[in-house]
C-alpha cells in the first residue's frame, strides 16, 4: 500500500468571446489516501466527486500524485 494525494478541480467556463462566465473552483480539496496502486487511487478520487458536480464532467480535472 502507498500514500497518494488527490484533488478535483472544475475548470472555468468561458463564453464565445473568451470571457469567463464561471470561475474555476476546487471541487474536492487535496486529500491523502492509502491505495494499492495508481489505478485504485484514481478510482477513489473519481468516487469522491459530489453528485452535484457530475452534470458538467468535461470541465472536471482529477489530479492524483504519489505522496
Helices and strands as residue ranges (DSSP letters): E 2-10, E 13-14, E 20-22, E 25-35, H 38-47, G 51-59, E 60-66
